[in-house]
Structure formats: structure tokens, C-alpha cells
């Protein structure tokens, strides 16, 4: 294993219209906008619900940003200090990530906290990994963070490796707390009752057929992930096959191996300490999938029958349209 992961930090979305996605996250899924980074060339908003954090990035846009009727101010001369210890192609319009070369909306970055970014960079590069951003420091009056961005083996998916151990701020340098945001005691309590998202349960990769073994080997070699079985009847070689009506999927799952040096622990206050899991979904011969990433959130008591979801005030078709997979833990 080349890099020891500490915890899942956040998942990044890249979109054409950040305000539209923001409305969806807040109004339908009860996420809270808590910090933002706005400059003349960038718009990055961070939303939190429980231990789940989305950073939503918009392509360069100079239009004003409003939230709850208040225009959010853009940074001009008080940007955080950036330091690049080595060669880097960092684009500061998208801090802690890189802009995808696509015009479509995408979830393309899973950010992990690590103890030593420089060491992880050297180890992964020796194994042939491609880095889009070399180890880079960003600081403000609350401290500094170090990060790098490595390209994964899956489609357009990247991983930001970040060390925040020397930072005391609310999120990351460059992000400001949002006044008149959605996070207050009343909003959090009400939102939790109507949409009980607590953390990211797993992240799904929709991949071309027969690429699962290669993907799993890559994550095992570089980050220490190991196979786990979704279903008691799952075939070791074929995975868990769903082939009913319009569903034709082959699912295989992996999680961070807890017998590694440190193990992974999500930033979650519940003593259950959720794992970090990846689910690889391949289409069956009669189906077709395009490689992409889908983050799936845990929703307590929102699994099972369609009627149960509707009784709780959810639209199953809307959830499906946003890439949220509702399932049970079949290992229980």
C-alpha cells in the first residue's frame, strides 16, 4: 500500500449552474451551506449534512451570487497564500481540485485526509500514478493545509489527498463562513427530521464491463481497499448480479482494509464509525453504462418498498434521477 488514508474529507461536484444544484441540496436534501469561496474566476460552495460534505464548483462566472436574498461578496485582495513546493499545474480558479475537461455536470473527486501528503505523493508516483497537482500549501490566518490531486484509474475520477492537521478554521483556507446561511439549530433539526442523511454510505462507480478486477487491484495496491460481499449469495468471480425487468447490473464492492496501518474513519460523531466503501457497477450485456462516480448517502428508514418512501415524503423517481441508490445493508 502506497498511501495511508485517514478519513473521507468531502466529495466535489463540478457543474454549470451552482445555484441550481445548491437549491436541490438545500431544499430537497436539507444540506446546509456553511462556507463559500468566491473570486472573480471561481465559485465554490460547501454544503454539509451530518458528516457528509459536498463542495460544488462552478465553471468561471462573474455573475453575482445570492443566498437567502443576500449577495455573497467575492474575494479580491485578501486571497489565501499559496505555495507550491514542486512542479504543479494548479489552476487557482478551482482550489483543492482541477477543472474537468467536460461541459456536463459531474461528481468527479473524492477527497481523503492523509497524514503526510508529501510522502503519499512520492510513494504513489513511484508506483506510476499521475498527479494533476503536486503537493501544494495553502494558508490563511487560521493555519495551513497541504494537498495534492492524483488521477484514479476510473474515468474522470480524481482524488485530492489533503492534510488539515495544521489548520484551525471551519473548513479550508480560502473559504469564508456564509452569513444568513441555512445552518442554525432550527433548520438543522427540521432538516434532519424530513431528510435524515447522516453520512456517505458508499460511492458508486459506473464502469464499462469487465473492468472491475483492474479497478479493485488499483485501489488495493495504492490505498489498501479490500473486497467485501454485498450479498450472502454473491459469486466470488461474478459479483452480485441484479437482472430483473429493466435492471441489469453486476455489483462488486470494496472498503478500506481496517488491518492497515491506520484504518479509515469518517468524520462522524456516531460511535458506529461508518466505513468508506466503493461499489463498482457494470452493466450486463443488454445494458449500457458510462463510467462516472455517484455518491450515495445513507437515509435512515428510507429503504425498502416504494410506498414507505412516499409515506415519508420522498419521490423515488426524483431520488433515482439524482443518482441516489436506496438499499439495505445485506450483510446484517
VEXKE-492771 format. One record per residue (C-alpha): z, y, x; residue in three letters. Coordinates in steps of 0.1 Angstrom, whole numbers. Each point is the difference from the previous one (the first is absolute). Layout:
# residues N
    zz    yy    xx resn
     Z     Y     X  ala
...
This chain:
# residues 332
    zz    yy    xx resn
     0     0     0  unk
   -10    34    14  unk
    18    25   -22  unk
    34    -3   -16  unk
     1    17   -34  unk
    32    15   -14  unk
    -9    10   -36  unk
   -27    11   -23  unk
    -1    38     1  unk
   -27    10   -25  unk
   -35    -8   -14  unk
   -28    26     3  unk
   -26     8   -26  unk
   -32    20     8  unk
   -15    16   -31  unk
   -25    27   -10  unk
    24    16   -25  unk
    37    -1    10  unk
    11    18   -32  unk
   -15   -27   -22  unk
    18   -28    19  unk
    32    20     1  unk
    -1     3   -38  unk
    -4   -37    -4  unk
    28    -9    24  unk
    25    25   -16  unk
    -9    -2   -37  unk
    -8   -37    -3  unk
    20   -17    28  unk
    28    26     3  unk
    -3     6    38  unk
    15    32    13  unk
   -18    25    21  unk
    26     9    27  unk
   -19    14    30  unk
   -35    14     8  unk
   -21    11    29  unk
   -25    26    -9  unk
   -22    19    25  unk
   -34    17    -1  unk
   -16   -34     8  unk
    24   -26   -15  unk
    18   -10   -31  unk
    26   -28     3  unk
    26    -7   -27  unk
    27   -26     2  unk
    14   -17   -31  unk
    30   -22    -2  unk
    15   -25   -25  unk
    29   -21    12  unk
   -10   -13    34  unk
   -38     4    -7  unk
   -17    30    16  unk
   -37    10    -4  unk
   -16    26    22  unk
   -30    13   -18  unk
   -26    17    22  unk
   -29    21   -12  unk
   -31     9    19  unk
    -1    36    13  unk
     2    24   -29  unk
    10    37     0  unk
     8     2   -37  unk
    36     9    -9  unk
    24   -28    -9  unk
    23     4   -30  unk
    30   -21   -10  unk
    20     6   -32  unk
   -17    34    -4  unk
     9    10    36  unk
   -26     6    27  unk
    11   -19    31  unk
    -3    20    32  unk
   -22   -10    29  unk
    12    -1    36  unk
   -17    25    23  unk
    17     8    32  unk
    31   -22    -2  unk
   -17   -34     4  unk
    20   -27    18  unk
    -5    -5    37  unk
   -23   -28    10  unk
    -1   -17    33  unk
   -25   -28    11  unk
    13   -19    30  unk
   -34   -17     5  unk
   -36     0   -13  unk
    -2     3   -37  unk
   -24     9   -27  unk
    26    13   -24  unk
   -13    21   -29  unk
    28    24    -9  unk
   -15     5   -35  unk
    16   -34    -8  unk
    33    -2    19  unk
    14   -36     6  unk
   -33   -15   -10  unk
   -38     3     3  unk
   -26    11   -25  unk
   -20   -30   -13  unk
   -38     2     3  unk
    -5    -5   -38  unk
    -2    23   -30  unk
    17   -24   -23  unk
    37    -1    -7  unk
    19   -26    20  unk
    34   -13    10  unk
    -7    -7    37  unk
    32     4    21  unk
    32   -19     0  unk
    25    18    23  unk
    27   -19    18  unk
    31    12    18  unk
     3   -14    36  unk
    26     5    27  unk
   -24     8    28  unk
   -35    14    -8  unk
   -11     1    37  unk
    10   -36     6  unk
   -17   -12   -31  unk
   -31    20     9  unk
    -2   -16    35  unk
     6   -35   -13  unk
   -25     2   -29  unk
   -27    16    21  unk
     4   -28    26  unk
    -8   -24   -28  unk
   -32    18    -9  unk
    12    22   -29  unk
   -20    32    -6  unk
    21    32    -3  unk
   -12    29   -20  unk
    29    22    11  unk
    18    -5    33  unk
    38     5     2  unk
     5    36   -12  unk
    32    21    -4  unk
     5    25   -29  unk
    31    21    -2  unk
    17    29   -18  unk
    35    14    -1  unk
    13   -33   -15  unk
   -11   -21    29  unk
   -30   -20    10  unk
   -19   -32   -10  unk
   -25   -21    20  unk
   -29   -18   -16  unk
   -33   -17     6  unk
   -26   -15   -23  unk
   -15   -34     5  unk
   -30   -15   -18  unk
     7   -33   -18  unk
   -24   -29    -3  unk
    -4     6   -38  unk
   -27    24   -11  unk
    10    36     2  unk
    37    -7     2  unk
    20    16    28  unk
    37    -1    10  unk
    19    30    11  unk
    29   -10    23  unk
    27    26     0  unk
    34     7    16  unk
    22    24   -20  unk
    32    -8    18  unk
     2    35    16  unk
    -8    18   -33  unk
    26    14   -24  unk
   -22    15   -26  unk
    -7   -12   -36  unk
   -33   -17     9  unk
   -22     9    29  unk
    -8    32    21  unk
   -26    21   -17  unk
    12    -9   -35  unk
    20    25   -20  unk
    23    -7   -29  unk
   -15     9   -33  unk
    19    25   -22  unk
    -2    -6   -37  unk
   -11   -35     8  unk
     7   -30   -23  unk
    30   -14    18  unk
    32     9   -17  unk
    28   -22   -15  unk
   -14     2   -36  unk
   -36    -7    10  unk
     9   -29    22  unk
    23   -16   -25  unk
   -26     4   -29  unk
   -28   -12    22  unk
    19   -31    12  unk
     6   -10   -36  unk
   -36     4   -11  unk
   -17   -13    31  unk
    24   -21    21  unk
   -19     0    33  unk
    24    -8    29  unk
   -21    -8    30  unk
   -33   -14    12  unk
     2   -37    -7  unk
   -32   -10    18  unk
   -33    14    11  unk
   -33   -17    -9  unk
   -31    -2    21  unk
   -32    -7   -20  unk
   -21   -17    26  unk
   -34   -19     4  unk
     1   -37    -5  unk
    13   -23    28  unk
    15    28    21  unk
    36    -8    -8  unk
     7   -21    31  unk
   -13    27    23  unk
    21    27   -17  unk
    31   -21     1  unk
    -4    -8    37  unk
    -5    37     8  unk
    33    10   -17  unk
    19   -29    14  unk
   -11     7    36  unk
     5    38    -1  unk
    29     5   -25  unk
    17   -33    -5  unk
   -10    -7   -36  unk
     2   -36   -13  unk
   -14   -18   -29  unk
    21    -6   -31  unk
    -9   -18   -32  unk
    -6    19   -33  unk
     3   -31   -21  unk
    15   -34     3  unk
   -33   -17    -6  unk
   -19    22    25  unk
   -23   -19    23  unk
     6     6    37  unk
   -36     5     8  unk
   -14    14   -32  unk
    28    23   -10  unk
    10     7   -36  unk
   -32    -1   -22  unk
    -2    19   -33  unk
   -31   -11   -19  unk
     4     8   -37  unk
   -24    19   -23  unk
    -9    32    19  unk
    24    -6    29  unk
   -13   -17    31  unk
    23     6    30  unk
    13   -18    30  unk
    33    14    11  unk
    18    -5    33  unk
    32    19    10  unk
    19     9    32  unk
    32    18     8  unk
    17    14    30  unk
    16   -29    19  unk
    38     5    -2  unk
     7   -20    31  unk
   -19    25    21  unk
    19    24    23  unk
    10    26   -26  unk
   -14   -11   -34  unk
   -13    25   -25  unk
    22    19   -25  unk
   -13    24   -26  unk
    18    33    -6  unk
    16   -14   -31  unk
    37     5   -10  unk
     3   -32   -20  unk
    15   -28    20  unk
   -29   -23    -9  unk
   -19    16    29  unk
   -36    -7   -12  unk
   -24   -15    24  unk
   -34    14    11  unk
   -27   -23   -14  unk
   -37     0     2  unk
   -21   -19   -25  unk
   -36    -8     9  unk
   -23    -3   -30  unk
   -34   -16     3  unk
   -25    -4   -28  unk
   -12   -34   -11  unk
   -38    -7     4  unk
    -8    14   -34  unk
    20    32     5  unk
    -3    29    25  unk
    25    22    17  unk
    -3    29    24  unk
    25     2    29  unk
    27    25    -8  unk
    38     4    -2  unk
    21     2   -31  unk
    37     8     1  unk
    19   -18   -28  unk
    33    14   -12  unk
    29   -21   -14  unk
     7     8   -36  unk
    32   -17   -13  unk
    -5   -19   -33  unk
   -36    11    -2  unk
   -16   -34     7  unk
   -12   -27   -22  unk
   -15     4   -34  unk
   -22    29   -10  unk
    22     7   -31  unk
    31     4    22  unk
   -18    27    20  unk
   -12    18   -30  unk
    35    -1   -16  unk
    12    17    31  unk
   -25    28    -4  unk
   -26   -10    26  unk
   -38    -4    -4  unk
    -9   -33    19  unk
   -36    12     2  unk
    10    33    16  unk
    22   -19    25  unk
   -28   -23     9  unk
   -24    29     4  unk
    23    15    26  unk
     2   -33    21  unk
    35   -10    -9  unk
     5   -37    -2  unk
    28   -11   -23  unk
    14   -34     9  unk
    31   -20     4  unk
    16   -14    31  unk
   -11   -35    -3  unk
    23   -12    27  unk
    30     6   -21  unk
